[in-house]
């Protein structure tokens, strides 16, 4: 071991001598570098290899290389003077360390990427290319790594043939990976763009380019083949097919783009005539190029609001035409149409928001006459119209879905917002609770209790008591237990708080926030009852001792604060936690204890 380290250090002698001779480092600094390198060399030749040892050594050498470059500038030595003996020696050492680390820890893809990034920064692109190839032997199942390697070959190495080869190899391994197909498709379009730019540089006339009918690349034949192979391999996915259109519109300068877009939509019409999603995408075709239109208008400082409104109207007409003629499921198509309208409303600017609301209201109304709207669509409809219109819609919705808690909650919320009298609210709540599913919903109970707390003290207590009955739904009981305690704390004496705690702590289900809130209330008193606090902690441990590290940490904090000299009690609590907590919570407990210096 020592012989290997010594040999490596002796190999550095020339580097040290040149660095000292030209004044990059003093003798003291060189001695320090030798000591540091010796320490790192011993670490990486241990029998048990650790990745962190390699990374620490690489980090040190990288910082050293930066220091050398900074001192070159400061001393005005020039970038080339003695570079081979010093700078390149350090780079080769870093590269050797990376290669060794990647060989020993092949499965760590981030290590490979870090190595490649280092090589890019050093402008060593040919080595980076070979490292990409080596990494793909181990990580060939990661499609994004193939894409990264292909982009590097095309954009940095300017080698379209290598990039194409990588894409094709990747697709043989993972033929059903959509992102690979889309990136390969985009690459072929970029290649067409590259060929056109080269022709312009070579001063080929436009007429010569147009007359070159034999050039399959410029006519987009390869692009077309990629699309057809993709849609043959990945079937029954109209969204995937439509993704090609979005990419094509980024290259609208090519003459073949429009014809290929038409082909893609023909595939959607013919192959997916009974697919609702495909028909929806066909309907939205006028807006497929919206993003590019907006970007171009922004550059020219133009307003495209009117043009977008016309395109949106075309989409609505397409949807309505399909609803009259299409053979697909009308319910699903209506739902997609409504989703489109809501989406466009959310994207609308303040100036045309009112118009969009009016359009959405009309389409929702028309849909409700044709199909049975979902509860989610009713809620969306209610959220976009005014209060009076919303009350009519929500009544229709609750009549249609009498057991849907979210609709009843919205109905109550609208009445509360309108500030109607408490008697009306009680009547509506009673009507809602006539349905068993609604009565079991914590959503509607939270809404009504929040209202009652502000308007009717007596009714609030009745509601809380009703929610804590043993015959009541457990999910509601659990949610409101802590809320009841907090309300009593705000409105009643400590004696009544303790009575409530004693009563509810005996009832299931147990609630950890309930216990923790009670303990905080007791601790906030001027005359603290330590016996009651300990009892509350011990009761909570019975239910939550295995699953809550926070409970044990709170217990230890309390003991340290009020029994700081009782080390035996504190030690016992800590020991119990170690024996009772489950694995994940135990790890967190130990970590928190270490941070708080409790152990």
C-alpha positions as CSV (number, residue, x, y, z in Angstrom):
1,X,0.0,0.0,0.0
2,X,2.7,2.5,1.0
3,X,4.8,1.6,-2.1
4,X,1.9,2.5,-4.4
5,X,1.3,5.8,-2.7
6,X,5.0,6.6,-2.8
7,X,5.2,5.8,-6.5
8,X,2.2,8.1,-7.3
9,X,3.8,10.9,-5.3
10,X,7.1,10.4,-7.1
11,X,5.3,10.7,-10.4
12,X,4.3,14.2,-9.3
13,X,7.9,15.4,-8.8
14,X,8.2,17.1,-12.3
15,X,4.9,18.9,-11.7
16,X,6.1,20.2,-8.3
17,X,9.5,21.3,-9.6
18,X,8.0,23.3,-12.5
19,X,5.3,24.9,-10.3
20,X,8.0,26.0,-7.9
21,X,10.4,27.2,-10.6
22,X,7.9,29.5,-12.3
23,X,6.6,30.8,-9.0
24,X,3.1,29.2,-8.9
25,X,3.6,27.7,-5.5
26,X,6.1,28.3,-2.6
27,X,8.0,25.4,-1.0
28,X,5.7,25.5,2.0
29,X,2.6,25.3,-0.2
30,X,4.1,22.4,-2.2
31,X,4.7,20.5,1.1
32,X,1.1,21.1,2.1
33,X,-0.1,19.8,-1.3
34,X,2.1,16.7,-0.9
35,X,0.6,16.0,2.6
36,X,-3.0,16.4,1.3
37,X,-2.4,14.2,-1.7
38,X,-0.7,11.5,0.4
39,X,-3.7,11.5,2.7
40,X,-6.2,11.2,-0.2
41,X,-4.1,8.5,-1.9
42,X,-4.1,6.3,1.2
43,X,-7.9,6.7,1.4
44,X,-8.5,5.5,-2.2
45,X,-6.3,2.4,-2.0
46,X,-8.0,1.0,1.1
47,X,-9.4,-2.5,0.7
48,X,-13.0,-1.2,1.2
49,X,-13.5,1.5,-1.4
50,X,-15.8,4.4,-0.6
51,X,-17.2,6.8,-3.2
52,X,-16.9,9.8,-0.9
53,X,-13.0,9.3,-0.8
54,X,-12.8,9.6,-4.5
55,X,-15.1,12.6,-4.6
56,X,-13.2,14.4,-1.9
57,X,-9.9,13.8,-3.8
58,X,-11.5,15.0,-7.1
59,X,-12.9,18.1,-5.4
60,X,-9.5,19.0,-4.0
61,X,-7.7,18.5,-7.3
62,X,-10.4,20.6,-9.1
63,X,-9.9,23.5,-6.6
64,X,-6.2,23.2,-7.1
65,X,-6.5,23.4,-10.9
66,X,-8.7,26.6,-10.5
67,X,-6.0,28.0,-8.2
68,X,-3.3,27.3,-10.8
69,X,-5.3,29.1,-13.5
70,X,-5.9,32.1,-11.2
71,X,-2.3,32.4,-10.3
72,X,-1.3,32.2,-14.0
73,X,-3.4,35.2,-14.7
74,X,-2.1,37.1,-11.6
75,X,1.6,36.4,-12.4
76,X,0.9,37.0,-16.2
77,X,2.5,33.7,-17.1
78,X,0.2,33.0,-20.0
79,X,-2.1,30.1,-20.5
80,X,0.4,27.9,-22.4
81,X,3.7,28.3,-20.5
82,X,4.5,25.0,-18.8
83,X,0.8,24.0,-19.2
84,X,1.6,20.4,-20.1
85,X,3.8,19.8,-17.1
86,X,1.4,21.4,-14.5
87,X,-2.2,22.0,-15.7
88,X,-2.5,18.9,-17.9
89,X,-1.0,16.7,-15.2
90,X,-3.7,17.8,-12.8
91,X,-6.4,17.2,-15.4
92,X,-5.1,13.7,-16.2
93,X,-5.1,12.9,-12.5
94,X,-8.7,14.1,-12.1
95,X,-9.6,12.1,-15.2
96,X,-7.9,9.0,-13.7
97,X,-9.7,9.4,-10.4
98,X,-13.1,9.7,-12.2
99,X,-12.4,6.6,-14.4
100,X,-11.5,4.6,-11.3
101,X,-14.6,5.8,-9.4
102,X,-16.9,5.1,-12.3
103,X,-15.4,1.7,-12.7
104,X,-16.0,0.8,-9.1
105,X,-19.4,2.5,-8.7
106,X,-20.9,1.9,-12.1
107,X,-24.5,2.1,-10.9
108,X,-24.2,5.7,-9.8
109,X,-25.3,7.6,-12.9
110,X,-24.7,11.0,-11.3
111,X,-21.0,10.1,-11.0
112,X,-20.8,9.5,-14.8
113,X,-22.6,12.8,-15.4
114,X,-20.2,14.7,-13.1
115,X,-17.3,13.2,-15.1
116,X,-18.8,14.2,-18.4
117,X,-19.5,17.7,-17.1
118,X,-15.9,18.1,-16.0
119,X,-14.7,17.0,-19.4
120,X,-17.0,19.5,-21.1
121,X,-15.6,22.3,-19.0
122,X,-12.1,21.3,-20.0
123,X,-13.3,21.2,-23.7
124,X,-12.2,17.6,-23.9
125,X,-15.3,16.7,-26.1
126,X,-13.9,13.5,-27.7
127,X,-13.2,12.0,-24.3
128,X,-16.7,13.1,-23.1
129,X,-18.2,11.3,-26.1
130,X,-16.4,8.0,-25.3
131,X,-17.5,8.3,-21.6
132,X,-21.1,8.7,-22.7
133,X,-20.8,5.5,-24.7
134,X,-19.3,3.7,-21.7
135,X,-22.0,5.0,-19.4
136,X,-24.7,3.7,-21.7
137,X,-23.3,0.2,-21.5
138,X,-24.3,0.2,-17.8
139,X,-27.3,2.6,-17.9
140,X,-28.9,1.6,-21.2
141,X,-32.3,1.4,-19.5
142,X,-32.3,5.2,-18.9
143,X,-33.9,6.8,-22.0
144,X,-33.0,10.3,-20.9
145,X,-29.3,9.4,-20.9
146,X,-29.6,8.3,-24.6
147,X,-31.3,11.6,-25.4
148,X,-28.5,13.5,-23.6
149,X,-25.8,11.6,-25.4
150,X,-27.5,12.1,-28.8
151,X,-27.9,15.8,-28.2
152,X,-24.2,16.1,-27.2
153,X,-23.2,14.3,-30.5
154,X,-25.4,16.6,-32.6
155,X,-25.0,20.0,-30.9
156,X,-21.4,19.8,-29.6
157,X,-19.6,17.2,-31.7
158,X,-21.6,18.2,-34.8
159,X,-22.0,14.6,-35.8
160,X,-25.5,13.9,-37.0
161,X,-24.7,10.4,-38.0
162,X,-23.5,9.5,-34.4
163,X,-26.6,11.2,-32.9
164,X,-28.9,9.3,-35.3
165,X,-27.2,6.0,-34.4
166,X,-27.7,6.6,-30.7
167,X,-31.4,7.4,-31.2
168,X,-31.9,4.3,-33.2
169,X,-30.0,2.1,-30.7
170,X,-32.1,3.6,-27.9
171,X,-35.4,2.9,-29.8
172,X,-34.3,-0.7,-30.3
173,X,-33.9,-1.1,-26.6
174,X,-36.9,1.0,-25.5
175,X,-39.3,1.1,-28.5
176,X,-42.3,2.2,-26.3
177,X,-40.6,5.2,-24.8
178,X,-42.6,8.2,-26.2
179,X,-40.0,10.9,-25.2
180,X,-37.4,9.1,-27.3
181,X,-39.6,9.1,-30.4
182,X,-40.4,12.8,-30.0
183,X,-36.8,13.7,-29.5
184,X,-35.7,11.6,-32.5
185,X,-38.4,13.3,-34.6
186,X,-37.2,16.7,-33.5
187,X,-33.6,15.8,-34.2
188,X,-34.4,14.9,-37.8
189,X,-36.1,18.3,-38.2
190,X,-33.1,20.0,-36.8
191,X,-30.9,18.0,-39.2
192,X,-33.0,19.3,-42.2
193,X,-32.5,22.8,-40.8
194,X,-28.7,22.2,-40.6
195,X,-28.6,21.0,-44.2
196,X,-30.5,24.1,-45.4
197,X,-28.1,26.4,-43.6
198,X,-25.2,24.6,-45.2
199,X,-26.7,25.0,-48.6
200,X,-27.1,28.8,-48.0
201,X,-23.5,29.0,-46.9
202,X,-22.4,27.2,-50.1
203,X,-24.4,29.9,-52.1
204,X,-26.8,27.4,-53.7
205,X,-29.6,29.3,-55.3
206,X,-33.2,28.9,-54.2
207,X,-34.1,27.4,-57.6
208,X,-31.4,24.7,-57.3
209,X,-32.7,23.8,-53.8
210,X,-36.3,23.6,-55.0
211,X,-35.4,21.5,-58.1
212,X,-33.5,19.0,-56.1
213,X,-36.4,16.5,-56.0
214,X,-34.1,13.6,-55.2
215,X,-33.1,15.0,-51.9
216,X,-35.3,13.0,-49.5
217,X,-33.9,14.8,-46.5
218,X,-34.9,18.3,-47.6
219,X,-38.3,17.0,-48.6
220,X,-38.9,15.6,-45.1
221,X,-39.1,12.0,-46.1
222,X,-37.0,10.8,-43.2
223,X,-39.1,12.9,-40.8
224,X,-42.2,11.3,-42.2
225,X,-40.8,7.8,-41.8
226,X,-40.0,8.5,-38.2
227,X,-43.6,9.6,-37.5
228,X,-45.1,6.6,-39.2
229,X,-42.7,4.2,-37.3
230,X,-43.6,5.9,-34.0
231,X,-47.4,5.7,-34.5
232,X,-47.1,2.1,-35.6
233,X,-45.1,1.2,-32.6
234,X,-47.1,3.1,-30.0
235,X,-50.8,2.7,-30.8
236,X,-54.1,3.9,-29.2
237,X,-52.5,7.1,-27.9
238,X,-53.9,10.2,-29.8
239,X,-52.1,12.7,-27.4
240,X,-48.8,11.2,-28.4
241,X,-49.6,11.6,-32.1
242,X,-50.7,15.2,-31.5
243,X,-47.4,15.9,-29.8
244,X,-45.7,15.6,-33.2
245,X,-47.8,18.4,-34.6
246,X,-46.6,20.8,-31.8
247,X,-43.0,20.0,-32.7
248,X,-43.7,20.5,-36.4
249,X,-45.0,24.0,-35.9
250,X,-41.7,24.9,-34.4
251,X,-40.3,24.3,-37.9
252,X,-43.1,26.0,-39.9
253,X,-40.5,27.4,-42.4
254,X,-40.2,24.0,-44.1
255,X,-42.4,23.4,-47.1
256,X,-43.3,19.9,-46.1
257,X,-44.6,20.7,-42.6
258,X,-48.2,21.6,-43.5
259,X,-48.7,18.4,-45.6
260,X,-47.3,16.3,-42.7
261,X,-49.6,18.0,-40.2
262,X,-52.5,17.2,-42.5
263,X,-51.3,13.6,-42.6
264,X,-51.2,13.4,-38.8
265,X,-54.7,14.8,-38.4
266,X,-55.8,12.3,-41.1
267,X,-54.5,9.5,-39.0
268,X,-56.4,10.9,-36.0
269,X,-59.6,11.0,-38.1
270,X,-59.3,7.7,-39.8
271,X,-57.6,5.5,-37.1
272,X,-59.2,7.1,-34.1
273,X,-62.7,8.0,-35.4
274,X,-64.3,6.4,-32.3
275,X,-61.8,7.7,-29.8
276,X,-63.2,10.7,-27.8
277,X,-59.8,12.2,-27.0
278,X,-58.7,12.1,-30.6
279,X,-61.9,13.9,-31.7
280,X,-61.3,16.5,-29.0
281,X,-57.7,17.1,-30.2
282,X,-59.0,17.4,-33.8
283,X,-61.5,20.0,-32.6
284,X,-58.7,22.0,-30.9
285,X,-56.5,22.0,-34.0
286,X,-57.0,25.8,-34.7
287,X,-55.2,26.5,-31.4
288,X,-52.3,24.0,-31.8
289,X,-49.9,26.8,-32.9
290,X,-51.1,29.3,-30.2
291,X,-47.9,29.4,-28.2
292,X,-45.7,30.3,-31.2
293,X,-48.2,33.0,-32.3
294,X,-48.0,34.6,-28.9
295,X,-44.2,34.5,-28.8
296,X,-43.9,36.1,-32.2
297,X,-46.5,38.8,-31.4
298,X,-44.6,39.5,-28.1
299,X,-41.3,40.1,-30.1
300,X,-43.1,42.4,-32.5
301,X,-45.1,44.1,-29.6
302,X,-48.4,43.2,-31.2
303,X,-51.7,42.2,-29.6
304,X,-53.1,38.8,-30.7
305,X,-56.1,38.8,-28.4
306,X,-58.6,39.3,-31.3
307,X,-57.0,36.5,-33.4
308,X,-56.9,34.1,-30.4
309,X,-60.6,34.8,-29.8
310,X,-61.4,33.9,-33.4
311,X,-59.5,30.7,-33.1
312,X,-61.3,29.8,-29.9
313,X,-64.6,30.4,-31.6
314,X,-63.5,28.0,-34.4
315,X,-62.6,25.4,-31.7
316,X,-66.1,25.7,-30.1
317,X,-67.7,25.4,-33.5
318,X,-65.7,22.2,-34.2
319,X,-66.8,20.7,-30.9
320,X,-70.4,21.5,-31.5
321,X,-70.2,20.1,-35.0
322,X,-68.7,16.9,-33.7
323,X,-71.3,16.6,-31.0
324,X,-74.0,16.7,-33.7
325,X,-72.2,14.3,-36.2
326,X,-69.7,12.2,-34.3
327,X,-70.1,8.5,-33.5
328,X,-68.2,8.8,-30.2
329,X,-69.6,8.8,-26.7
330,X,-71.4,12.2,-26.4
331,X,-71.1,12.3,-22.6
332,X,-67.3,12.0,-22.7
333,X,-67.0,14.6,-25.6
334,X,-69.2,17.0,-23.7
335,X,-67.0,16.6,-20.6
336,X,-63.8,17.3,-22.7
337,X,-65.6,20.3,-24.3
338,X,-66.4,21.7,-20.8
339,X,-62.8,21.1,-19.6
340,X,-61.6,23.1,-22.6
341,X,-63.9,26.0,-21.8
342,X,-62.8,26.1,-18.2
343,X,-59.2,26.0,-19.2
344,X,-59.6,28.9,-21.6
345,X,-61.4,30.9,-18.9
346,X,-58.5,30.3,-16.5
347,X,-56.1,31.6,-19.2
348,X,-58.2,34.6,-20.2
349,X,-56.9,38.1,-19.5
350,X,-58.9,40.5,-17.3
351,X,-60.2,42.5,-20.3
352,X,-62.1,39.5,-21.8
353,X,-62.8,37.6,-18.6
354,X,-66.5,38.6,-18.7
355,X,-67.0,37.4,-22.2
356,X,-65.4,34.0,-21.4
357,X,-67.7,33.7,-18.3
358,X,-70.7,34.3,-20.4
359,X,-69.6,31.7,-23.0
360,X,-68.8,29.1,-20.3
361,X,-72.2,29.7,-18.6
362,X,-74.0,29.2,-22.0
363,X,-72.1,26.0,-22.8
364,X,-72.5,24.5,-19.3
365,X,-76.3,25.3,-19.5
366,X,-76.4,23.6,-23.0
367,X,-74.5,20.6,-21.7
368,X,-76.8,20.2,-18.6
369,X,-79.7,19.8,-21.0
370,X,-78.0,17.2,-23.1
371,X,-76.1,15.1,-20.6
372,X,-75.8,14.4,-16.8
373,X,-73.1,16.7,-15.6
374,X,-70.6,15.4,-13.1
375,X,-70.5,16.9,-9.6
376,X,-67.0,18.4,-10.4
377,X,-68.5,20.2,-13.4
378,X,-71.4,21.5,-11.3
379,X,-68.8,23.0,-8.9
380,X,-66.8,24.5,-11.7
381,X,-70.0,26.0,-13.2
382,X,-71.0,27.5,-9.8
383,X,-67.5,29.0,-9.3
384,X,-67.6,31.1,-12.5
385,X,-71.1,32.7,-12.3
386,X,-72.6,35.3,-9.9
387,X,-74.2,34.4,-6.6
388,X,-77.8,34.4,-7.7
389,X,-77.2,32.2,-10.7
390,X,-74.9,30.0,-8.5
391,X,-77.8,29.3,-6.0
392,X,-80.1,28.1,-8.8
393,X,-77.3,25.8,-10.3
394,X,-76.3,24.4,-6.9
395,X,-79.9,23.5,-6.0
396,X,-80.2,21.6,-9.3
397,X,-76.9,19.9,-8.5
398,X,-77.9,18.8,-5.0
399,X,-81.2,17.5,-6.3
400,X,-79.3,15.5,-8.9
401,X,-76.6,14.3,-6.5
402,X,-78.3,14.3,-3.0
403,X,-75.4,12.3,-1.4
404,X,-72.5,14.5,-2.6
405,X,-71.0,16.3,0.4
406,X,-68.9,18.7,-1.7
407,X,-72.1,20.0,-3.5
408,X,-74.0,20.5,-0.2
409,X,-71.0,22.2,1.3
410,X,-71.0,24.6,-1.6
411,X,-74.7,25.2,-1.2
412,X,-74.2,26.1,2.5
413,X,-71.2,28.2,1.7
414,X,-73.2,30.3,-0.8
415,X,-75.9,30.9,1.8
416,X,-73.3,31.9,4.4
417,X,-71.6,34.3,2.0
418,X,-75.0,35.9,1.4
419,X,-75.4,36.5,5.2
420,X,-78.8,34.8,5.5
421,X,-80.3,34.3,8.9
422,X,-79.1,31.5,11.2
423,X,-82.5,29.8,11.1
424,X,-82.2,29.3,7.3
425,X,-78.7,27.9,7.7
426,X,-79.8,25.4,10.3
427,X,-82.7,24.3,8.1
428,X,-80.3,23.8,5.1
429,X,-77.8,21.9,7.3
430,X,-80.6,19.6,8.7
431,X,-81.7,19.0,5.1
432,X,-78.1,18.1,4.1
433,X,-77.7,15.7,7.0
434,X,-80.8,13.9,5.9
435,X,-78.4,12.1,3.5
436,X,-76.1,9.6,5.3
437,X,-73.0,10.2,3.2
438,X,-73.3,14.0,3.7
439,X,-73.7,13.6,7.5
440,X,-70.4,11.6,7.6
441,X,-68.4,14.3,5.8
442,X,-65.9,16.3,7.8
443,X,-65.9,18.9,5.1
444,X,-69.5,20.0,5.8
445,X,-69.1,19.7,9.6
446,X,-66.1,22.0,9.5
447,X,-68.0,24.6,7.4
448,X,-71.0,24.6,9.7
449,X,-69.0,24.7,12.9
450,X,-66.9,27.6,11.6
451,X,-70.2,29.5,10.9
452,X,-71.8,28.5,14.3
453,X,-68.7,29.7,16.2
454,X,-69.2,33.2,14.9
455,X,-73.0,33.3,15.1
456,X,-74.5,31.0,17.7
457,X,-72.6,30.0,20.9
458,X,-75.2,27.5,22.1
459,X,-75.6,25.8,18.7
460,X,-71.8,25.4,18.5
461,X,-71.7,23.4,21.7
462,X,-74.6,21.3,20.5
463,X,-72.8,20.5,17.2
464,X,-69.5,19.6,19.0
465,X,-71.4,17.4,21.4
466,X,-73.2,15.7,18.5
467,X,-70.0,15.1,16.6
468,X,-68.4,13.4,19.7
469,X,-71.2,10.9,20.2
470,X,-70.0,7.3,20.2
471,X,-72.6,6.4,17.5
472,X,-71.2,9.1,15.2
473,X,-68.9,8.7,12.2
474,X,-65.3,8.2,13.5
475,X,-63.6,10.3,10.8
476,X,-65.7,13.4,11.8
477,X,-65.2,12.7,15.5
478,X,-61.4,12.5,15.0
479,X,-61.2,15.7,13.0
480,X,-63.3,17.8,15.4
481,X,-62.0,16.5,18.7
482,X,-59.1,18.9,18.9
483,X,-61.2,21.7,17.5
484,X,-63.8,21.2,20.3
485,X,-61.0,21.5,22.9
486,X,-59.7,24.7,21.4
487,X,-63.1,26.2,21.3
488,X,-63.7,25.4,25.0
489,X,-60.3,26.8,25.8
490,X,-61.4,30.1,24.2
491,X,-64.8,30.3,25.9
492,X,-64.7,28.4,29.2
493,X,-62.7,27.9,32.4
494,X,-59.8,25.5,32.9
495,X,-62.0,23.3,35.1
496,X,-64.4,22.8,32.1
497,X,-61.4,22.2,29.8
498,X,-60.2,19.4,32.1
499,X,-63.6,17.9,32.4
500,X,-63.9,17.8,28.6
501,X,-60.4,16.2,28.3
502,X,-61.2,13.5,30.8
503,X,-64.5,12.7,29.0
504,X,-63.1,12.7,25.4
505,X,-59.8,11.0,26.2
506,X,-61.7,7.9,27.1
507,X,-63.5,7.8,23.7
508,X,-62.2,6.3,20.5
509,X,-60.7,7.3,18.1
510,X,-57.7,8.7,19.8
511,X,-56.3,12.0,18.3
512,X,-52.7,13.0,18.8
513,X,-53.4,16.7,18.1
514,X,-56.1,16.5,20.8
515,X,-53.5,15.4,23.4
516,X,-50.8,17.8,22.2
517,X,-53.2,20.8,22.3
518,X,-54.3,19.9,25.8
519,X,-50.7,19.6,27.0
520,X,-50.0,23.1,25.5
521,X,-53.0,24.5,27.3
522,X,-51.8,23.1,30.7
523,X,-48.3,24.3,30.1
524,X,-49.5,27.8,29.4
525,X,-51.1,28.2,32.8
526,X,-49.3,30.1,35.5
527,X,-49.9,27.3,38.0
528,X,-48.9,24.2,36.1
529,X,-50.4,20.9,37.1
530,X,-47.5,18.5,36.3
531,X,-49.4,15.4,37.2
532,X,-52.1,16.1,34.6
533,X,-49.5,16.8,31.9
534,X,-47.6,13.5,32.7
535,X,-50.9,11.7,32.6
536,X,-51.8,13.2,29.2
537,X,-48.3,12.2,27.8
538,X,-48.6,8.7,29.1
539,X,-52.1,8.3,27.6
540,X,-50.9,9.6,24.3
541,X,-48.0,7.1,24.4
542,X,-50.4,4.2,24.7
543,X,-52.0,5.1,21.3
544,X,-49.1,6.9,19.5
545,X,-45.9,5.7,21.2
546,X,-44.9,3.5,18.3
547,X,-45.6,5.9,15.5
548,X,-44.8,9.4,16.7
549,X,-41.2,10.6,17.4
550,X,-42.6,14.1,17.9
551,X,-44.6,12.9,20.9
552,X,-41.5,11.5,22.6
553,X,-39.4,14.6,21.8
554,X,-42.1,16.8,23.3
555,X,-42.1,14.6,26.4
556,X,-38.3,14.9,26.7
557,X,-38.4,18.7,26.2
558,X,-41.0,19.0,28.9
559,X,-39.0,16.8,31.3
560,X,-35.8,18.8,30.6
561,X,-37.6,22.1,31.2
562,X,-39.4,21.2,34.4
563,X,-37.2,18.4,35.8
564,X,-33.8,19.3,34.6
565,X,-32.0,17.7,37.6
566,X,-34.0,14.5,37.5
567,X,-31.6,12.7,35.1
568,X,-33.0,9.3,35.9
569,X,-36.6,10.2,34.7
570,X,-35.2,11.8,31.5
571,X,-33.0,8.8,30.9
572,X,-36.0,6.4,31.4
573,X,-38.2,8.3,28.9
574,X,-35.4,8.3,26.4
575,X,-34.8,4.5,26.9
576,X,-38.6,3.8,26.5
577,X,-38.7,5.7,23.3
578,X,-35.8,3.7,21.9
579,X,-37.6,0.4,22.7
580,X,-41.1,1.4,21.6
581,X,-40.7,3.5,18.4
582,X,-40.8,1.8,15.0
583,X,-37.8,1.9,12.7
584,X,-38.4,5.0,10.6
585,X,-39.6,7.1,13.5
586,X,-36.7,5.8,15.6
587,X,-34.2,7.0,13.1
588,X,-35.9,10.5,13.1
589,X,-36.0,10.5,16.9
590,X,-32.2,9.7,17.1
591,X,-31.4,12.4,14.6
592,X,-33.5,15.0,16.4
593,X,-32.0,14.1,19.7
594,X,-28.5,14.5,18.3
595,X,-29.4,17.9,16.9
596,X,-30.9,19.0,20.2
597,X,-28.1,17.4,22.2
598,X,-30.5,15.3,24.2
599,X,-28.7,12.0,24.2
